[in-house]
Every structure is written in structure tokens, then in C-alpha cells.
Amino acid sequence: MSGKLYIVGTPIGNLGDISERALATLKECDFIAAEDTRVTLKLLNHFDIKKPLVSYHEHNKRERGAMVADRILKGETCALVSDAGMPCISDPGTELVNTCIERGIPVLAVPGPSAVITALAVSGLNVSRFTFEGFLSVNKSSRKKHLEEIKGEKRTMVFYEAPHKLPRTLKDLYETLGDRRIALVKELTKIYEQVERTTLAAAAEKYSQQKPKGEFVLIIEGREELKSETEPLSAEDAAELARQYIEEGLSPTEAAKKAAKESGHKKNDIYRLLTSD
């Protein structure tokens, strides 16, 4: 290997989940760019791997990204790792990948564990379609905008959250999305792994009184699944459904017709709501 950037997936908890190819890449590369060198050093020591480490994280990504790319262009091979799981998922690795692409450096992936996919698999919710939402912003206006954008999301949604922010996040999600099923997955593949399948209302109430521990992945069902056969859509819900069809490429007339067929409301009534915005 020479002159390449390898994106290497590492265990999200259980070290036994690392792949043979990941170990071979870490052993054969010239240096490793790590989110937290202390965390990565523990992994390397466990597998008796001795390699130079370069710190690469949110606060030094521009400076270090250029330096890493320079070294690769001179013929060295770098393995990029995060603290756990696949790099570039809600971490600054994406910018290093883009820097390398812009400079003509080959970028290859060494697949590994992912908290997103693992949590979805054990959630018990419909995961045939899903959207990864990452972390909610702590900025009030950005957070509100994000939450408003997902109110009508029909796919299952995945969020990451730190324990000290979880109570507020559950409260905001419940107030914006209403009550719906949620799986709170924490400490995946570790000794204290837990999957809590409940509702947003119950979870928000519980963690308003109980201090959460561990890193969480939140799996929340989409809006469409909340409507039962005995609970018809309101006229405004039907109009919102039509708006979603417009975003998918249908004309207002076609969208109103399709929403009318699915909701039982008259096409003209839905079209009137659409055009009155």
C-alpha cells in the first residue's frame, strides 16, 4: 500500500468485532489519523500494533487535514479511524476525505461496525427505509428548524445523543413529533448494552427524572406509521401529504389527486389548501 487514504471501521464496543482486513490495514499503513489518539492507542495496544499516530479532530481538522494529505502525496499511506465505528459518520473525517479527493488521492473504505445500522437492526421498528439525522444542534434556532423539517418525515429516523443532552432532546422530540414509538439503544456491544423499546412520551417522562448513562442511538418511527386504519387523515394532513408529493416531483394537481385517493378527502379541497399557503 502506498499513497492512499484508508477509511477504517473499528469496533463500537466489543473489540472482537474488528475485521481481519482492518487489522491488516492498521498494521501495514505508514501512519494513523485518529480522532482521539488515547482511545486509538488502547485499540492498537490490544492487538500489538505499533504505528505513528496523528491527532485529527473537529478543532484541528483544517490544519491537520492538509498535513495528512501532504504526507500521502509524498507516498505514505494513512489509515483514518474514529473513536468507534465508521469514520465520517457525524465526525470530521468527511472533510479529510474531501481534501484527499480534491487533491487526487485515492480513498478506500475498510468496512466495519456502525452504530447506526446495529441500532436499527435491534430496534424492532420498520427499517426498510430510514434517515440518519445525527445530533440535534444545541443552537436554539437551528434545533427548532431541524425539528420542524422532520415533522412530516415518513421514514424511520435515527439520532445520536450524549447522555447529558438526552432529557432535553426527548422533550423537544415529543413536543414536536407527538407520541410515537422509539427505541433507545445504548452502549452497543458493550457489557451494559441495553435496548429500551417504549414511546416518546414515556421516555421523555422517565429521563426528566432519571439521569441517563452511556451514549445513545435513538430510533424513532416515521409519521406515516402513526395513522391507523380507523383514524382518517384530516384535511390539513391530506394537504401536507400532497406537499410531500410535490417535493417528490408531482404537479400540484397530480399531488392533490393522489392525496385525495389516499385520504378520502376531495381533490378540490386539498388543492384549495395547497394554493392558499
N, C-alpha and C positions, 0 to 999 in steps of 0.2 A: 504494500500500500504506500502511495506517495501522492502528495499534493491534492488531498481531498478533505472534505469535512464529513464526518460520520455523525448522524443523529442517533444516539444510542439510548434505547429504553432500558431503565433499571427498575428493580423491584419497588413496589409501592409499600412494602412491609416485609413480607417473607422473603428472605434472601435466596431461598431455594427456587424462586420463580425466574431467576436470571437465566438467559439462554446461553447455549454454548457459543453462538456466534457473537453475542455481546461480550462475553469473556475474552474471546479471541481478538476482537477489535480493540478492547481496552489494553490487552497485552501487546498488541502489535503496533499501535499508533505511536506517534512521537511525543504527543502531549495531550492532556485532557483539559478542556474548558468546563469548569464546574460552577454551578450556581452558588454552592457553599462548599468550599474545599474541605472543611472539617467533616461534613456529612459524607462526602465522596471518599475521603481518606479512610473512613471506617469500612466502607464497602471494599475498597482496594485492599486494605489490610486483611480483611476476612478471606479474600481469595489470593492473598500473597502476590499482589500485583504492584510493581514499583514503577511509577511513571510521574513525570513532572506535572504539576497541577497549576492551572491559571485560573484565577478568580474571574468569573464573568456573571454579572447580575444586573439588576434593574438600575443601580446607581452608577455603574461604570461601563455600561454596555456600548456606548459610542466609542470611547477611547479604546477599550479592550477589544471591541469587535474589529476595529481597523488593525490593531496589532496582531490579532489572531489571523486575519486574512492575509496580512503581510507575510507571516511565517509560512502559511500554507502555499502562497505563491512562490516562496523560495524552495519548495519541495517537501515541506513537512506535512504530516497527516495529523489532523486533530479529531478527537472524539468529544462531542458536546453531550454533557449529561446534566440533568436537573437533580434536585434532591430526591425525587421519586417519580417513577413513571416515564412517559414520553416527553422529551423536551418540546418546547414551542406551544404547549397547550397551557394558556394563561401564564406564560413566563416569557422573559425577554429573548429566548432563543430564536424567535421568529425574525428578529432584526439581524442577528448574525447570519441566518440563512439567506436573507435578502441581500446582505452585504456581499456574501460569497457569490450569489447568483449574478449580481451586478458586475462582479469582477471576474466572471468566467470560471469560477472554481466549482468543480463537481461536488454535488451534495447528495449523499446516500443515506438511507434510513436503515437502522438495525432495529426491527420491531421489538417491542417489549410491553410490559404491563401498562394498563391505562386505567386510572381510577374512574373515568367517565364510563367506559364500556363495562368494567367489572361491576360498578354500582347498578347500571341499567339491567345487567343480567340477573341480579338477585333481587331487584325491586318488586317484582310481581305485577308491575304495571305494563301497559301496552307499549312496547318499544319498537314496533315495526317502523315508526317514524319518530324522530326526536330532534331537538335543537339544543345545542350547548350554549348556555348563557353566561358561563364563567362566574366571576364575582360581581355582585352589585356594587356600584360606586358608593363611597361614603359621602360624596358631594350631594347635597340635598336635591338640587335641580336635575343633575344627571341621573340620580337614582329614580326620581319621580318620572322622568322621561322614559327610562328603561322599563319601568313597571307598566306605564301606560301603553308602551309599544307591544307588550306581551299579553295584554288583557284578552285579546281575541285569538291568541295562539292555540291552534288545534292539536299540534304535536305535543308529545311528552317533553317536558323541559328539564334540563339538568343545570344545577348551580353548584358552585363550590362555596364553602363558607368556613371561616375561622370560628372557634368556639365562643370567643368574647363578643362576636358580632351576631351570633345566631339568634338570640332573642328578638332583637330589633328587626332582623331580616324576616323572621317568621311572622311577626306582627304586621310588617309592611306588605308581605305577600298575601296574607289573609285579608287585610283591609282592601287590597286592590283586586285580587282574583276571586275573593269569596271562598267558601269552604269547598275543598276538594281533596281527593286522596293524595297522600305524599308518603314517600319512603325516605327516611333519614338514615343514611348509611355512613358509619364512621369507623375509623381505624381498620380499613380494609386489609385483609390477610394478616393482621397482627393478632396478638393474644386476645385483646379485648374487642375484636371485631363485633359489630352489632348492626342489625338491620331493624329499624323501628318502622312498621307499616301502620300508618294512622291517618288522621286528617289534619289539614292546616289549622283548623280551629283548635283541635285538641293539642297539637304540637305547640302552637303559639301560647296557649294557656299553661302548658306544662313547663316550658322553658322561660316563662316570665317569672316563675317561682323557683326553678331549679337551675343551678349553674351547670352548663354543658361542658363536657371534656372531650378532647380529640378533634381531629379535622373531619369535617362533614362534606358529604356529597348529598345534595337534595334532589330527589326525583319527584316531579310534580306532574299530575295528569293534565292533559290539554283540555281546552274549553269544550270541545265537541262532545267528549265523553260524559259531560255532566248532564246532558239533556236526555231524559228518559222518554220512552215512547208515550207515556201518559202526560208528559209536560211539554206542550207545544211551544214553539218559539213565539215570542212577542213580535209585533210589527217592527220595532226598533232592532230586535235581534235579527230578523229577516233582512232588514236593510244593511246591517253590519255584515251579514253573510254575503250579500250582494257586493258590498265594498271589497271584500276579500277576493271575490271572483274577478272584479275589475282589476285589482292589483295583479292577478294571475294572467290578465290579458284580454278578458272579455269586454265587450262594449257594455255601457250601462243598460241598454235594452236587453241584451243577452243575459247579463248578470241578474237583472230583475226577474226575468223569465225563469231562470234556473233556481233562484232563491224561492220564487213563488211555488214552484213544483215541490221543493223540499220542505217548505214551511207551512203550506196550506193557505197562505195569505195571497191576496190578489196582486197580480203583477203591477197594475197601475198604482196601487197603494205603495208598494215598495219603491217603484220608480219615483213617485212623488217625494218620498222621504229622502231618496238619494239626491234629487235635484234641488231640494230645499236647503241643503247644507251650505 
